[in-house]
Amino acid sequence: MADPKSAPKQPKAKHKRGQGVATVYDTIKREILELRMAPGSPVDETKLTERFGMSRTPIREALVRLVGDGLVVTLPNRSTIVAPIDFFELPQFFDALTLMYRVTTRLAATHRSQDEIARIRELRDGYAAAVAEKDVSRMIEVNRDFHAEIARAGKNHYYTELFERLLDEGRRLLRFYYSSFNDELPEIYLDEHDRMVAAIEARDVTDADEIAHAHADQIVRQIQSYISADRRENASMSL
């Protein structure tokens, strides 16, 4: 038997630069969206280089992408933090979000093409699969893409850009939404996507508007209820 000590040492596996950036980006993004990295918490480059076993270059490139996503913020003193959530601005945010759900779904029912319907259905099915697997990070991302695709089918790029920005800002709030159900979304709310797609495909503008309105309202109410309960619990624990 060969002496293990005499065997040539194997070189350590190295991440290709692009793969390294993608690994860091995907991991941190998932942790931010799932609130495992708390809003406002510091993002330490040194600790990340140690954690991922990489140089600072891919770490910084990943953080630049996360800044572009609005999930990370670089402060004037050059320190980096997870983007805070301004809870005082939430009522205005929810008003704008609800309006854009309705407007974009109405327009999609008017202007959608068959190819767009096919893409919307594919994203609907992808969301259902993520719900079945209780993959919350995937649920958050596919839900965002589903509604963004509906907006694009409406053919108004101003509305699409605004709605995509609102959807991006609201991704972490969906973590509260799914947490309120212990990550097991009730079937009735999953069915709302099916009804929305059916109304768009049928070009039923009125039904599309009503479904989108109800869909947005129940999400907003659930998030508000969860946040209020969480704050009451934290307040009682601090007494």
Phi and psi in degrees as GROMACS dihedral restraints (atoms count N, CA, C in turn):
[ dihedral_restraints ]
;  ai    aj    ak    al  type     phi  dphi    fc
    3     4     5     6     1   -71.1    20    10
    4     5     6     7     1   145.1    20    10
    6     7     8     9     1   -74.2    20    10
    7     8     9    10     1   120.5    20    10
    9    10    11    12     1   -57.4    20    10
   10    11    12    13     1   -31.0    20    10
   12    13    14    15     1   -68.3    20    10
   13    14    15    16     1   -25.8    20    10
   15    16    17    18     1   -88.6    20    10
   16    17    18    19     1    -9.6    20    10
   18    19    20    21     1   -69.0    20    10
   19    20    21    22     1   142.0    20    10
   21    22    23    24     1   -63.8    20    10
   22    23    24    25     1   140.1    20    10
   24    25    26    27     1   -71.1    20    10
   25    26    27    28     1   135.4    20    10
   27    28    29    30     1   -82.6    20    10
   28    29    30    31     1   136.8    20    10
   30    31    32    33     1   -65.0    20    10
   31    32    33    34     1   144.3    20    10
   33    34    35    36     1   -64.9    20    10
   34    35    36    37     1   142.3    20    10
   36    37    38    39     1   -66.2    20    10
   37    38    39    40     1   134.9    20    10
   39    40    41    42     1  -112.4    20    10
   40    41    42    43     1   141.1    20    10
   42    43    44    45     1   -77.1    20    10
   43    44    45    46     1   132.4    20    10
   45    46    47    48     1   -65.0    20    10
   46    47    48    49     1   147.9    20    10
   48    49    50    51     1   -55.6    20    10
   49    50    51    52     1   -48.1    20    10
   51    52    53    54     1   -62.7    20    10
   52    53    54    55     1   -39.9    20    10
   54    55    56    57     1   -66.8    20    10
   55    56    57    58     1   -37.8    20    10
   57    58    59    60     1   -63.0    20    10
   58    59    60    61     1   -45.9    20    10
   60    61    62    63     1   -59.9    20    10
   61    62    63    64     1   -45.6    20    10
   63    64    65    66     1   -62.6    20    10
   64    65    66    67     1   -40.2    20    10
   66    67    68    69     1   -62.6    20    10
   67    68    69    70     1   -48.4    20    10
   69    70    71    72     1   -64.0    20    10
   70    71    72    73     1   -46.8    20    10
   72    73    74    75     1   -59.4    20    10
   73    74    75    76     1   -50.9    20    10
   75    76    77    78     1   -63.2    20    10
   76    77    78    79     1   -40.4    20    10
   78    79    80    81     1   -67.7    20    10
   79    80    81    82     1   -48.6    20    10
   81    82    83    84     1   -67.7    20    10
   82    83    84    85     1   -39.5    20    10
   84    85    86    87     1   -59.6    20    10
   85    86    87    88     1   -45.8    20    10
   87    88    89    90     1   -60.6    20    10
   88    89    90    91     1   -42.9    20    10
   90    91    92    93     1   -68.6    20    10
   91    92    93    94     1   -33.3    20    10
   93    94    95    96     1   -70.8    20    10
   94    95    96    97     1   -46.4    20    10
   96    97    98    99     1   -63.4    20    10
   97    98    99   100     1   -33.6    20    10
   99   100   101   102     1   -90.2    20    10
  100   101   102   103     1     7.5    20    10
  102   103   104   105     1    62.6    20    10
  103   104   105   106     1    20.3    20    10
  105   106   107   108     1   -74.0    20    10
  106   107   108   109     1   -25.1    20    10
  108   109   110   111     1  -104.9    20    10
  109   110   111   112     1   110.9    20    10
  111   112   113   114     1   -69.1    20    10
  112   113   114   115     1   145.8    20    10
  114   115   116   117     1   -54.7    20    10
  115   116   117   118     1   133.4    20    10
  117   118   119   120     1    85.3    20    10
  118   119   120   121     1    -5.5    20    10
  120   121   122   123     1   -76.6    20    10
  121   122   123   124     1   149.7    20    10
  123   124   125   126     1   -70.5    20    10
  124   125   126   127     1   148.7    20    10
  126   127   128   129     1  -113.8    20    10
  127   128   129   130     1   106.8    20    10
  129   130   131   132     1   -95.3    20    10
  130   131   132   133     1   113.3    20    10
  132   133   134   135     1   -60.5    20    10
  133   134   135   136     1   -40.2    20    10
  135   136   137   138     1   -62.4    20    10
  136   137   138   139     1   -45.8    20    10
  138   139   140   141     1   -64.5    20    10
  139   140   141   142     1   -35.1    20    10
  141   142   143   144     1   -69.4    20    10
  142   143   144   145     1   -37.5    20    10
  144   145   146   147     1   -63.9    20    10
  145   146   147   148     1   -38.0    20    10
  147   148   149   150     1   -69.9    20    10
  148   149   150   151     1   -41.5    20    10
  150   151   152   153     1   -63.3    20    10
  151   152   153   154     1   -45.2    20    10
  153   154   155   156     1   -93.7    20    10
  154   155   156   157     1    -6.8    20    10
  156   157   158   159     1    64.4    20    10
  157   158   159   160     1    39.9    20    10
  159   160   161   162     1  -128.3    20    10
  160   161   162   163     1   166.9    20    10
  162   163   164   165     1   -76.0    20    10
  163   164   165   166     1   174.4    20    10
  165   166   167   168     1   -72.5    20    10
  166   167   168   169     1   -22.1    20    10
  168   169   170   171     1   -61.3    20    10
  169   170   171   172     1   -53.5    20    10
  171   172   173   174     1   -66.1    20    10
  172   173   174   175     1   -30.5    20    10
  174   175   176   177     1   -62.2    20    10
  175   176   177   178     1   -46.7    20    10
  177   178   179   180     1   -66.9    20    10
  178   179   180   181     1   -38.1    20    10
  180   181   182   183     1   -63.9    20    10
  181   182   183   184     1   -40.1    20    10
  183   184   185   186     1   -64.6    20    10
  184   185   186   187     1   -40.3    20    10
  186   187   188   189     1   -67.4    20    10
  187   188   189   190     1   -35.2    20    10
  189   190   191   192     1   -60.9    20    10
  190   191   192   193     1   -42.0    20    10
  192   193   194   195     1   -63.1    20    10
  193   194   195   196     1   -39.9    20    10
  195   196   197   198     1   -69.3    20    10
  196   197   198   199     1   -33.2    20    10
  198   199   200   201     1   -62.8    20    10
  199   200   201   202     1   -43.4    20    10
  201   202   203   204     1   -61.9    20    10
  202   203   204   205     1   -29.2    20    10
  204   205   206   207     1   -80.1    20    10
  205   206   207   208     1    -8.7    20    10
  207   208   209   210     1    78.7    20    10
  208   209   210   211     1    14.2    20    10
  210   211   212   213     1   -96.6    20    10
  211   212   213   214     1   -18.0    20    10
  213   214   215   216     1  -131.8    20    10
  214   215   216   217     1   145.7    20    10
  216   217   218   219     1  -126.6    20    10
  217   218   219   220     1   134.5    20    10
  219   220   221   222     1   -98.8    20    10
  220   221   222   223     1   122.3    20    10
  222   223   224   225     1   -84.3    20    10
  223   224   225   226     1   164.3    20    10
  225   226   227   228     1   -56.0    20    10
  226   227   228   229     1   -30.4    20    10
  228   229   230   231     1   -82.6    20    10
  229   230   231   232     1     8.6    20    10
  231   232   233   234     1    76.1    20    10
  232   233   234   235     1     2.1    20    10
  234   235   236   237     1   -76.1    20    10
  235   236   237   238     1   158.8    20    10
  237   238   239   240     1  -121.8    20    10
  238   239   240   241     1   136.2    20    10
  240   241   242   243     1  -134.4    20    10
  241   242   243   244     1   160.0    20    10
  243   244   245   246     1   -66.9    20    10
  244   245   246   247     1   134.6    20    10
  246   247   248   249     1   -55.6    20    10
  247   248   249   250     1   128.3    20    10
  249   250   251   252     1   -68.5    20    10
  250   251   252   253     1   161.4    20    10
  252   253   254   255     1  -109.2    20    10
  253   254   255   256     1   121.1    20    10
  255   256   257   258     1   -87.7    20    10
  256   257   258   259     1    95.6    20    10
  258   259   260   261     1   -67.0    20    10
  259   260   261   262     1   -25.5    20    10
  261   262   263   264     1   -70.4    20    10
  262   263   264   265     1   -23.2    20    10
  264   265   266   267     1   -90.8    20    10
  265   266   267   268     1    -2.8    20    10
  267   268   269   270     1   -60.4    20    10
  268   269   270   271     1   -40.4    20    10
  270   271   272   273     1   -56.7    20    10
  271   272   273   274     1   -42.8    20    10
  273   274   275   276     1   -68.2    20    10
  274   275   276   277     1   -39.1    20    10
  276   277   278   279     1   -61.3    20    10
  277   278   279   280     1   -45.4    20    10
  279   280   281   282     1   -65.4    20    10
  280   281   282   283     1   -36.9    20    10
  282   283   284   285     1   -61.1    20    10
  283   284   285   286     1   -47.1    20    10
  285   286   287   288     1   -65.6    20    10
  286   287   288   289     1   -41.1    20    10
  288   289   290   291     1   -62.9    20    10
  289   290   291   292     1   -45.6    20    10
  291   292   293   294     1   -61.7    20    10
  292   293   294   295     1   -43.7    20    10
  294   295   296   297     1   -60.0    20    10
  295   296   297   298     1   -42.7    20    10
  297   298   299   300     1   -72.3    20    10
  298   299   300   301     1   -32.4    20    10
  300   301   302   303     1   -55.3    20    10
  301   302   303   304     1   -47.8    20    10
  303   304   305   306     1   -69.0    20    10
  304   305   306   307     1   -48.7    20    10
  306   307   308   309     1   -62.3    20    10
  307   308   309   310     1   -47.4    20    10
  309   310   311   312     1   -69.0    20    10
  310   311   312   313     1   -35.1    20    10
  312   313   314   315     1   -71.2    20    10
  313   314   315   316     1   -38.7    20    10
  315   316   317   318     1   -59.5    20    10
  316   317   318   319     1   -48.4    20    10
  318   319   320   321     1   -65.5    20    10
  319   320   321   322     1   -36.0    20    10
  321   322   323   324     1   -63.0    20    10
  322   323   324   325     1   -38.6    20    10
  324   325   326   327     1   -64.4    20    10
  325   326   327   328     1   -26.3    20    10
  327   328   329   330     1   -86.2    20    10
  328   329   330   331     1   -39.8    20    10
  330   331   332   333     1  -114.3    20    10
  331   332   333   334     1    -3.2    20    10
  333   334   335   336     1   -62.1    20    10
  334   335   336   337     1   150.6    20    10
  336   337   338   339     1  -105.2    20    10
  337   338   339   340     1   169.5    20    10
  339   340   341   342     1   -65.7    20    10
  340   341   342   343     1   -37.3    20    10
  342   343   344   345     1   -63.0    20    10
  343   344   345   346     1   -39.4    20    10
  345   346   347   348     1   -67.9    20    10
  346   347   348   349     1   -39.1    20    10
  348   349   350   351     1   -59.5    20    10
  349   350   351   352     1   -41.1    20    10
  351   352   353   354     1   -62.8    20    10
  352   353   354   355     1   -41.8    20    10
  354   355   356   357     1   -67.7    20    10
  355   356   357   358     1   -39.5    20    10
  357   358   359   360     1   -63.6    20    10
  358   359   360   361     1   -42.8    20    10
  360   361   362   363     1   -62.0    20    10
  361   362   363   364     1   -41.6    20    10
  363   364   365   366     1   -61.4    20    10
  364   365   366   367     1   -42.0    20    10
  366   367   368   369     1   -69.4    20    10
  367   368   369   370     1   -36.9    20    10
  369   370   371   372     1   -58.5    20    10
  370   371   372   373     1   -45.0    20    10
  372   373   374   375     1   -67.1    20    10
  373   374   375   376     1   -37.0    20    10
  375   376   377   378     1   -64.7    20    10
  376   377   378   379     1   -37.3    20    10
  378   379   380   381     1   -66.3    20    10
  379   380   381   382     1   -43.7    20    10
  381   382   383   384     1   -59.9    20    10
  382   383   384   385     1   -38.8    20    10
  384   385   386   387     1   -66.1    20    10
  385   386   387   388     1   -40.6    20    10
  387   388   389   390     1   -64.9    20    10
  388   389   390   391     1   -38.0    20    10
  390   391   392   393     1   -63.5    20    10
  391   392   393   394     1   -44.0    20    10
  393   394   395   396     1   -61.8    20    10
  394   395   396   397     1   -34.1    20    10
  396   397   398   399     1   -88.8    20    10
  397   398   399   400     1    -3.1    20    10
  399   400   401   402     1    55.4    20    10
  400   401   402   403     1    36.3    20    10
  402   403   404   405     1   -90.9    20    10
  403   404   405   406     1    90.3    20    10
  405   406   407   408     1   -63.9    20    10
  406   407   408   409     1   -42.4    20    10
  408   409   410   411     1   -59.0    20    10
  409   410   411   412     1   -43.6    20    10
  411   412   413   414     1   -67.0    20    10
  412   413   414   415     1   -39.5    20    10
  414   415   416   417     1   -58.0    20    10
  415   416   417   418     1   -44.8    20    10
  417   418   419   420     1   -62.6    20    10
  418   419   420   421     1   -45.8    20    10
  420   421   422   423     1   -70.1    20    10
  421   422   423   424     1   -44.3    20    10
  423   424   425   426     1   -70.5    20    10
  424   425   426   427     1   -35.8    20    10
  426   427   428   429     1   -59.8    20    10
  427   428   429   430     1   -42.8    20    10
  429   430   431   432     1   -60.7    20    10
  430   431   432   433     1   -46.0    20    10
  432   433   434   435     1   -67.9    20    10
  433   434   435   436     1   -35.4    20    10
  435   436   437   438     1   -60.3    20    10
  436   437   438   439     1   -50.4    20    10
  438   439   440   441     1   -73.2    20    10
  439   440   441   442     1   -30.5    20    10
  441   442   443   444     1   -66.3    20    10
  442   443   444   445     1   -37.7    20    10
  444   445   446   447     1   -67.1    20    10
  445   446   447   448     1   -37.6    20    10
  447   448   449   450     1   -61.3    20    10
  448   449   450   451     1   -43.2    20    10
  450   451   452   453     1   -61.5    20    10
  451   452   453   454     1   -42.3    20    10
  453   454   455   456     1   -63.5    20    10
  454   455   456   457     1   -32.9    20    10
  456   457   458   459     1   -67.9    20    10
  457   458   459   460     1   -17.8    20    10
  459   460   461   462     1   -78.6    20    10
  460   461   462   463     1   -13.8    20    10
  462   463   464   465     1    67.5    20    10
  463   464   465   466     1    25.3    20    10
  465   466   467   468     1  -122.0    20    10
  466   467   468   469     1   104.1    20    10
  468   469   470   471     1   -69.7    20    10
  469   470   471   472     1   -24.3    20    10
  471   472   473   474     1   -65.9    20    10
  472   473   474   475     1   -46.8    20    10
  474   475   476   477     1   -63.5    20    10
  475   476   477   478     1   -40.8    20    10
  477   478   479   480     1   -61.5    20    10
  478   479   480   481     1   -46.7    20    10
  480   481   482   483     1   -64.1    20    10
  481   482   483   484     1   -41.8    20    10
  483   484   485   486     1   -65.6    20    10
  484   485   486   487     1   -44.4    20    10
  486   487   488   489     1   -66.5    20    10
  487   488   489   490     1   -40.2    20    10
  489   490   491   492     1   -61.7    20    10
  490   491   492   493     1   -38.5    20    10
  492   493   494   495     1   -65.4    20    10
  493   494   495   496     1   -42.1    20    10
  495   496   497   498     1   -65.7    20    10
  496   497   498   499     1   -41.3    20    10
  498   499   500   501     1   -63.3    20    10
  499   500   501   502     1   -40.1    20    10
  501   502   503   504     1   -64.6    20    10
  502   503   504   505     1   -43.5    20    10
  504   505   506   507     1   -66.1    20    10
  505   506   507   508     1   -28.1    20    10
  507   508   509   510     1   -90.9    20    10
  508   509   510   511     1     1.0    20    10
  510   511   512   513     1   -60.3    20    10
  511   512   513   514     1   -41.7    20    10
  513   514   515   516     1   -71.3    20    10
  514   515   516   517     1   -28.2    20    10
  516   517   518   519     1   -64.6    20    10
  517   518   519   520     1   -29.0    20    10
  519   520   521   522     1   -66.3    20    10
  520   521   522   523     1   -23.5    20    10
  522   523   524   525     1   -62.0    20    10
  523   524   525   526     1   -40.3    20    10
  525   526   527   528     1   -62.6    20    10
  526   527   528   529     1   -41.6    20    10
  528   529   530   531     1   -59.3    20    10
  529   530   531   532     1   -51.1    20    10
  531   532   533   534     1   -70.1    20    10
  532   533   534   535     1   -32.6    20    10
  534   535   536   537     1   -62.8    20    10
  535   536   537   538     1   -33.1    20    10
  537   538   539   540     1   -64.6    20    10
  538   539   540   541     1   -20.6    20    10
  540   541   542   543     1  -106.5    20    10
  541   542   543   544     1    14.1    20    10
  543   544   545   546     1    54.5    20    10
  544   545   546   547     1    36.5    20    10
  546   547   548   549     1    66.1    20    10
  547   548   549   550     1    14.9    20    10
  549   550   551   552     1  -116.6    20    10
  550   551   552   553     1    90.1    20    10
  552   553   554   555     1   -66.2    20    10
  553   554   555   556     1   126.2    20    10
  555   556   557   558     1   -59.8    20    10
  556   557   558   559     1   144.6    20    10
  558   559   560   561     1   -57.5    20    10
  559   560   561   562     1   -33.2    20    10
  561   562   563   564     1   -60.9    20    10
  562   563   564   565     1   -33.8    20    10
  564   565   566   567     1   -81.6    20    10
  565   566   567   568     1   -28.5    20    10
  567   568   569   570     1   -67.6    20    10
  568   569   570   571     1   -35.1    20    10
  570   571   572   573     1   -64.5    20    10
  571   572   573   574     1   -24.0    20    10
  573   574   575   576     1   -61.1    20    10
  574   575   576   577     1   -34.9    20    10
  576   577   578   579     1   -65.0    20    10
  577   578   579   580     1   -41.1    20    10
  579   580   581   582     1   -60.9    20    10
  580   581   582   583     1   -45.0    20    10
  582   583   584   585     1   -66.9    20    10
  583   584   585   586     1   -35.4    20    10
  585   586   587   588     1   -64.8    20    10
  586   587   588   589     1   -46.1    20    10
  588   589   590   591     1   -63.2    20    10
  589   590   591   592     1   -41.6    20    10
  591   592   593   594     1   -62.0    20    10
  592   593   594   595     1   -41.7    20    10
  594   595   596   597     1   -66.5    20    10
  595   596   597   598     1   -40.3    20    10
  597   598   599   600     1   -64.9    20    10
  598   599   600   601     1   -44.4    20    10
  600   601   602   603     1   -64.3    20    10
  601   602   603   604     1   -36.6    20    10
  603   604   605   606     1   -79.9    20    10
  604   605   606   607     1    -3.0    20    10
  606   607   608   609     1    58.1    20    10
  607   608   609   610     1    33.7    20    10
  609   610   611   612     1   -92.2    20    10
  610   611   612   613     1    92.7    20    10
  612   613   614   615     1   -64.9    20    10
  613   614   615   616     1   -42.3    20    10
  615   616   617   618     1   -63.6    20    10
  616   617   618   619     1   -46.4    20    10
  618   619   620   621     1   -65.6    20    10
  619   620   621   622     1   -40.1    20    10
  621   622   623   624     1   -60.2    20    10
  622   623   624   625     1   -42.4    20    10
  624   625   626   627     1   -64.4    20    10
  625   626   627   628     1   -45.4    20    10
  627   628   629   630     1   -64.4    20    10
  628   629   630   631     1   -42.1    20    10
  630   631   632   633     1   -66.5    20    10
  631   632   633   634     1   -44.5    20    10
  633   634   635   636     1   -62.3    20    10
  634   635   636   637     1   -40.4    20    10
  636   637   638   639     1   -63.3    20    10
  637   638   639   640     1   -48.6    20    10
  639   640   641   642     1   -63.4    20    10
  640   641   642   643     1   -39.0    20    10
  642   643   644   645     1   -62.8    20    10
  643   644   645   646     1   -47.5    20    10
  645   646   647   648     1   -65.5    20    10
  646   647   648   649     1   -42.1    20    10
  648   649   650   651     1   -61.1    20    10
  649   650   651   652     1   -42.8    20    10
  651   652   653   654     1   -70.8    20    10
  652   653   654   655     1   -33.4    20    10
  654   655   656   657     1   -65.6    20    10
  655   656   657   658     1   -46.6    20    10
  657   658   659   660     1   -62.0    20    10
  658   659   660   661     1   -46.7    20    10
  660   661   662   663     1   -60.6    20    10
  661   662   663   664     1   -41.7    20    10
  663   664   665   666     1   -66.2    20    10
  664   665   666   667     1   -42.7    20    10
  666   667   668   669     1   -65.4    20    10
  667   668   669   670     1   -45.6    20    10
  669   670   671   672     1   -60.6    20    10
  670   671   672   673     1   -41.9    20    10
  672   673   674   675     1   -63.9    20    10
  673   674   675   676     1   -42.3    20    10
  675   676   677   678     1   -66.4    20    10
  676   677   678   679     1   -44.8    20    10
  678   679   680   681     1   -62.9    20    10
  679   680   681   682     1   -43.3    20    10
  681   682   683   684     1   -61.9    20    10
  682   683   684   685     1   -44.1    20    10
  684   685   686   687     1   -64.5    20    10
  685   686   687   688     1   -39.8    20    10
  687   688   689   690     1   -65.7    20    10
  688   689   690   691     1   -39.9    20    10
  690   691   692   693     1   -68.3    20    10
  691   692   693   694     1   -39.2    20    10
  693   694   695   696     1   -62.6    20    10
  694   695   696   697     1   -40.9    20    10
  696   697   698   699     1   -65.5    20    10
  697   698   699   700     1   -42.8    20    10
  699   700   701   702     1   -65.7    20    10
  700   701   702   703     1   -36.4    20    10
  702   703   704   705     1   -66.0    20    10
  703   704   705   706     1   -41.4    20    10
  705   706   707   708     1   -68.3    20    10
  706   707   708   709     1   -33.7    20    10
  708   709   710   711     1   -71.1    20    10
  709   710   711   712     1   -26.3    20    10
  711   712   713   714     1   -83.8    20    10
  712   713   714   715     1   -10.0    20    10
